[in-house]
Amino acid sequence: MKRICVFAGSASGGRPAYADAARKLGAELVRRGIDLVYGAGRVGLMGELADAVLASGGHVIGVIPHALRRKEVVHDGIQDLRVVETMHERKAQMAAEADGFLALPGGVGTLEELSEVFTWAQLGIHDKPCALLDVEGYYRPLLEFFDRAVRDELLRIQHRDMLLVGDEPALLLDRMASYTAPERTKWLAEGET
């Protein structure tokens, strides 16, 4: 993996562990020679992550819509800033640039971004790993939801298992690096999603 797209909150959250995890992830990306692709924000966990990558000498690609750039939330210190028109263009460009996707704690936007790329993986639109950095159990309720969906036969177990989860950046990045997408031929042939 050469580039990982990280989705993260534009707020820092109420627990110091969230910012600590963002900084640890940033340093680990640089240690492995992996570029960061993200939403170009200078605030919250997004800013913590980008600052950590930059402080360790890494490369950052940020993609932001014009509207958010005007609100002065853009990180002007990143090496490769790309300004697009819409949020849809932002997500598409981030997805195209990345070899994998990882979510730090965040709010509705982070959940929406992760859900989209996870759905694309399920549909076979891409075969890139999708992962959650589950800091202090932040994503436990979401994982319980997915488990319930499996029990209620609304989500196949092989699709649930496509989402990698861990609480240590280095170990989670190891799992992402060794990820192999599951065989999709049979269920695609059956017309299922």
C-alpha positions as CSV (number, residue, x, y, z in Angstrom):
1,M,0.0,0.0,0.0
2,K,1.4,3.4,-1.0
3,R,-1.6,5.6,0.0
4,I,-4.3,5.2,2.6
5,C,-7.4,7.4,2.8
6,V,-8.3,8.2,6.4
7,F,-11.7,9.4,7.4
8,A,-11.7,11.3,10.7
9,G,-13.7,13.8,12.7
10,S,-13.4,17.6,12.2
11,A,-13.7,17.8,16.0
12,S,-11.2,16.4,18.4
13,G,-13.8,14.7,20.6
14,G,-14.0,14.5,24.3
15,R,-11.3,11.9,24.9
16,P,-7.6,12.6,24.6
17,A,-7.2,9.0,23.3
18,Y,-8.8,10.0,20.0
19,A,-6.1,12.7,19.2
20,D,-3.4,10.3,20.5
21,A,-4.6,7.6,18.1
22,A,-4.6,10.1,15.2
23,R,-1.1,11.2,16.0
24,K,0.1,7.6,16.4
25,L,-1.5,6.6,13.1
26,G,0.1,9.5,11.3
27,A,3.6,8.6,12.6
28,E,3.0,4.9,11.7
29,L,2.0,5.8,8.1
30,V,5.2,7.7,7.7
31,R,7.3,4.9,9.2
32,R,5.9,2.6,6.6
33,G,6.3,5.0,3.7
34,I,2.5,5.4,3.2
35,D,1.1,8.7,2.0
36,L,-2.0,10.1,3.7
37,V,-5.1,10.9,1.6
38,Y,-7.7,12.8,3.6
39,G,-10.3,15.6,3.5
40,A,-7.7,18.5,3.8
41,G,-9.0,19.8,7.2
42,R,-6.8,21.6,9.7
43,V,-9.2,21.1,12.6
44,G,-10.1,18.2,14.9
45,L,-8.8,14.7,14.4
46,M,-8.2,15.5,10.7
47,G,-5.8,18.2,11.7
48,E,-4.1,16.1,14.3
49,L,-3.5,13.3,11.8
50,A,-2.2,15.6,9.1
51,D,0.1,17.4,11.5
52,A,1.5,14.1,12.7
53,V,2.3,13.0,9.2
54,L,3.9,16.3,8.3
55,A,5.9,16.4,11.6
56,S,7.3,13.0,10.8
57,G,8.3,14.0,7.2
58,G,5.5,12.3,5.4
59,H,3.4,13.3,2.3
60,V,-0.2,14.5,2.6
61,I,-2.8,14.7,-0.2
62,G,-5.8,16.7,0.9
63,V,-9.1,17.0,-1.1
64,I,-11.6,19.7,-0.2
65,P,-14.6,21.3,-1.8
66,H,-14.5,25.1,-2.5
67,A,-17.3,25.7,0.0
68,L,-15.2,24.3,2.9
69,R,-12.1,26.0,1.8
70,R,-13.9,29.3,2.0
71,K,-14.8,28.5,5.6
72,E,-11.1,28.5,6.4
73,V,-10.9,24.9,7.7
74,V,-8.4,23.9,5.0
75,H,-4.9,22.8,6.1
76,D,-2.6,25.1,4.2
77,G,0.6,23.2,5.3
78,I,0.0,20.1,3.3
79,Q,2.0,19.4,0.1
80,D,-0.7,18.4,-2.3
81,L,-4.0,20.3,-1.9
82,R,-6.8,19.6,-4.4
83,V,-9.9,21.8,-4.5
84,V,-13.0,20.3,-6.1
85,E,-16.5,21.5,-6.6
86,T,-18.6,19.1,-4.6
87,M,-18.5,16.6,-1.7
88,H,-19.2,13.8,-4.2
89,E,-16.1,14.8,-6.2
90,R,-14.1,15.0,-3.0
91,K,-15.0,11.4,-2.1
92,A,-14.5,10.1,-5.6
93,Q,-11.0,11.6,-5.8
94,M,-10.0,10.4,-2.4
95,A,-11.2,6.9,-3.3
96,A,-9.3,6.9,-6.6
97,E,-6.1,8.0,-4.9
98,A,-6.1,5.4,-2.1
99,D,-5.1,1.8,-1.8
100,G,-7.2,1.4,1.3
101,F,-9.5,3.1,3.7
102,L,-9.4,3.6,7.5
103,A,-11.8,5.5,9.8
104,L,-10.7,7.1,13.0
105,P,-13.5,8.3,15.4
106,G,-15.7,10.8,13.8
107,G,-19.3,11.9,13.4
108,V,-21.9,11.5,10.7
109,G,-19.6,12.6,7.9
110,T,-17.0,10.0,8.9
111,L,-19.7,7.3,9.1
112,E,-21.1,8.3,5.7
113,E,-17.6,8.2,4.0
114,L,-16.8,4.8,5.5
115,S,-20.2,3.4,4.7
116,E,-19.9,4.4,1.1
117,V,-16.5,2.7,0.5
118,F,-17.5,-0.3,2.5
119,T,-20.6,-0.7,0.3
120,W,-18.4,-0.3,-2.8
121,A,-16.2,-3.1,-1.5
122,Q,-19.3,-5.3,-0.9
123,L,-20.5,-4.7,-4.4
124,G,-17.1,-5.4,-5.9
125,I,-16.6,-1.9,-7.2
126,H,-13.2,-2.0,-5.5
127,D,-11.1,-4.6,-3.7
128,K,-9.3,-2.3,-1.3
129,P,-9.3,-2.9,2.4
130,C,-11.7,-1.0,4.7
131,A,-10.9,-0.6,8.3
132,L,-12.0,0.9,11.6
133,L,-9.5,2.1,14.2
134,D,-11.7,1.3,17.3
135,V,-10.2,3.7,19.8
136,E,-11.5,2.9,23.3
137,G,-14.5,1.0,21.9
138,Y,-15.8,4.0,20.0
139,Y,-17.1,1.9,17.1
140,R,-18.5,-0.9,19.3
141,P,-22.2,0.1,18.8
142,L,-21.6,0.2,15.0
143,L,-20.1,-3.3,15.1
144,E,-23.0,-4.5,17.2
145,F,-25.3,-3.1,14.5
146,F,-23.5,-5.0,11.8
147,D,-23.6,-8.2,13.9
148,R,-27.4,-7.7,14.4
149,A,-27.8,-7.3,10.6
150,V,-26.0,-10.6,10.1
151,R,-28.2,-12.4,12.7
152,D,-31.3,-10.9,11.1
153,E,-30.1,-12.0,7.6
154,L,-29.8,-8.5,6.3
155,L,-26.0,-8.6,5.9
156,R,-24.0,-11.7,4.8
157,I,-21.2,-12.7,7.2
158,Q,-18.6,-12.7,4.4
159,H,-19.5,-9.0,3.8
160,R,-19.4,-8.2,7.5
161,D,-16.0,-9.8,7.7
162,M,-14.7,-7.5,5.0
163,L,-14.5,-4.7,7.5
164,L,-11.2,-4.9,9.4
165,V,-11.3,-3.7,13.0
166,G,-8.5,-3.1,15.5
167,D,-7.4,-0.8,18.3
168,E,-3.7,-0.5,17.4
169,P,-2.6,1.4,14.3
170,A,0.4,-0.8,13.5
171,L,-1.5,-4.0,13.8
172,L,-4.5,-2.7,11.8
173,L,-2.2,-1.5,9.0
174,D,-0.6,-4.9,9.0
175,R,-4.0,-6.5,8.5
176,M,-4.8,-4.0,5.7
177,A,-1.5,-4.7,4.0
178,S,-2.2,-8.5,3.9
179,Y,-5.9,-8.1,3.0
180,T,-7.3,-10.2,0.1
181,A,-10.7,-9.4,-1.1
182,P,-13.1,-12.4,-0.9
183,E,-14.4,-14.2,-4.0
184,R,-17.5,-12.3,-5.3
185,T,-18.3,-14.2,-8.5
186,K,-21.0,-16.4,-7.0
187,W,-23.1,-13.8,-5.2
188,L,-22.7,-11.3,-8.1
189,A,-23.9,-13.9,-10.5
190,E,-26.9,-14.4,-8.3
191,G,-27.7,-10.7,-8.6
192,E,-27.3,-10.1,-4.9
193,T,-25.9,-7.0,-3.2
